[in-house]
Structure formats: C-alpha cells, structure tokens
Amino acid sequence: MAKAVELGGVDLSLGRGASRVHILKGVTLHIDRGESVGLVGPSGSGKSTLLMVLGGLERADSGTVRLLDQDFAKLDEDGLARFRGRHIGVVFQSFHLIPTMTALENVAVPLELAGVPGAFSLAEAELAAVGLKERVTHYPSELSGGEQQRVALARALAPRPDVLIADEPTGNLDEATGRQIADLLFAKTAERGATLVLVTHDPSLAQRCARTIRMRSGRIETSEPVSA
C-alpha cells in the first residue's frame, strides 16, 4: 500500500545551550494512506513533537521526513507552508481559534489566504457538516468548548487534507463532548479517505485507531494493530 508518512532515523533537539533537550532519537515510522494511528506514551515521551515533525511544523535535525512522497528537506519554508496548506490538516487541544473572527471566518479566511475559490461557501458547508449550521456567525467566546473544537475540526477538514494530525483533540473537553468530537473526527477522516495521526492520553480514543504506537524517551517502543 502507498505510504502517507515515511520517517527514517529522525532526530530532533529543542532549546539552546545547556537547556537543549534531545527529544526525538532515531525515530523510524511508516504510516499507510488512509490508516488511523494513535500515538501514546507518558508525558515528555516525544509524541507531540513527532506529530509536529510529520506535520511540517518542526524541522528534524537529521533523518528523512517524507509525506505523500514529498521529501520535506527539499522544501524551503514557503514551499513547506504551501504543501501543509494543501495536504495537512491540524487540530490542537486548545482550539487555536481567532477570537475576533466568527466561526465562519475562522474556517473561511485560511481558505481565502490559500487561494481556494468559494472559500465562504465551502466553510459554511464544513461547519454544517460538523453540526454548527446555526452557529456560523458566533464568535469563539459565544461557543462552548465542544463547539469551538468543532470549528477547529471544520477548519482542518475544509482544504480536504490527505493527512489530518490531531494533538489531544478531546483533552480540554468533558467525556461526553469529547466522545462526540472523536466520533466526528473518525467519521470525517474515514469518509474522505484521509490518514489520521492522533496523539492522546485517552486509551479509549487510541483503541479506535487501526494501530497504536507507544513512545518512550523519544523512541518508538512498540507499534501494534489494535485488536478488534
């Protein structure tokens, strides 16, 4: 099967001088197109950093990072930003919505900036698809946490990305709301044939993925299919 993600011997350190920390240590990982993968492990194990590397949000110090056959090392920052805008959707734990923009604008403006035609119509359709048809003119402060994460999910899905990365997408939500967001996340990525890579501390969420990858101290400890 064609690969969505191919990482080979990836190393990454962050910080400067005495505070520099070696976070990823020789990480090699392959993820198939359309696969759903849960990244699990203790805090500080490198899960979120690995997610940022494969999303093109952090540059590896060494090793190879390829997404959809594109070698990230061959892209400058502008090229990487364009590639990310076309092919990668990102959902964060803390929503990252712009408070001065309505739900509609939060989804449409990134599309407009990327030159997508009919950005506002597309944004409206995406918000309806996540159950927010009646909330498009509301600002983030007027929305519940679950509604804000739905906006964030609509924003990530609107460009029809090939790969969706999600960092603790239910971490700031109560159990029932988190389950609704998880249902949407899995349904929408499956519906569109997108690859999903998910960082979570929630074992029940990891169990919904086709495969879980356990990290410890910057290395992949185990990678195994989730039993039915």
RADADA-V766876 format. One record per residue. N is the residue number from 1. OMEGA is omega in degrees with one decimal (NA if undefined). Layout:
# RADADA-V766876
N,OMEGA
N,OMEGA
This chain:
# RADADA-V766876
1,178.8
2,-178.2
3,171.5
4,-175.5
5,174.3
6,176.0
7,-179.8
8,175.2
9,-174.4
10,173.8
11,177.0
12,171.8
13,178.9
14,-178.4
15,-177.2
16,173.5
17,-176.5
18,-178.6
19,-179.7
20,-177.0
21,177.7
22,-170.9
23,178.6
24,-171.7
25,174.7
26,-176.5
27,174.4
28,-173.3
29,173.8
30,177.6
31,-179.4
32,173.9
33,179.7
34,-179.2
35,171.9
36,-174.3
37,175.3
38,175.2
39,-176.8
40,179.9
41,-177.3
42,175.2
43,179.8
44,-178.0
45,177.0
46,-176.2
47,-176.5
48,178.3
49,177.1
50,178.1
51,179.9
52,178.7
53,-177.3
54,173.3
55,178.9
56,-180.0
57,171.4
58,177.0
59,175.2
60,174.9
61,179.0
62,-175.4
63,-177.7
64,176.3
65,178.7
66,175.6
67,179.1
68,179.2
69,176.8
70,177.5
71,-177.3
72,-178.6
73,-178.2
74,-179.7
75,169.9
76,-174.8
77,178.9
78,179.3
79,178.7
80,178.8
81,178.6
82,179.3
83,179.9
84,-179.5
85,-178.3
86,-165.7
87,-173.2
88,172.1
89,-177.0
90,174.6
91,-178.9
92,178.1
93,-172.2
94,169.0
95,179.0
96,174.9
97,177.8
98,-170.3
99,-178.1
100,179.0
101,174.3
102,176.2
103,-179.4
104,-178.8
105,178.3
106,179.6
107,-172.9
108,-173.1
109,176.1
110,177.2
111,178.1
112,-179.7
113,177.8
114,177.4
115,179.5
116,178.5
117,178.2
118,-173.4
119,-175.4
120,176.5
121,179.0
122,179.0
123,179.3
124,179.4
125,179.6
126,178.3
127,176.2
128,-177.9
129,177.4
130,172.5
131,-177.3
132,-178.3
133,-176.3
134,-172.6
135,-171.6
136,-177.5
137,-178.7
138,175.6
139,-178.6
140,-179.4
141,179.6
142,-177.5
143,174.4
144,177.5
145,179.2
146,178.5
147,177.4
148,179.4
149,173.8
150,176.2
151,179.8
152,178.6
153,177.0
154,179.1
155,-179.3
156,-176.1
157,-172.0
158,178.9
159,-177.1
160,-175.9
161,175.3
162,-178.4
163,174.9
164,175.7
165,-175.2
166,-177.7
167,-178.8
168,-172.6
169,178.5
170,-172.3
171,-178.4
172,-173.4
173,174.5
174,-170.9
175,-177.1
176,179.9
177,178.3
178,178.9
179,178.1
180,178.8
181,178.2
182,178.0
183,179.4
184,-177.5
185,-178.3
186,-179.2
187,-175.3
188,179.2
189,178.8
190,-179.5
191,-175.0
192,179.2
193,-178.6
194,173.4
195,-179.4
196,174.2
197,-166.4
198,171.3
199,179.7
200,169.7
201,-174.1
202,-177.7
203,-178.0
204,177.5
205,177.7
206,-178.6
207,-179.5
208,178.2
209,178.6
210,-177.0
211,173.1
212,177.6
213,-178.2
214,178.8
215,174.5
216,175.9
217,174.2
218,180.0
219,173.3
220,-177.6
221,177.4
222,174.3
223,-174.1
224,176.0
225,175.1
226,-179.7
227,-178.1
228,NA
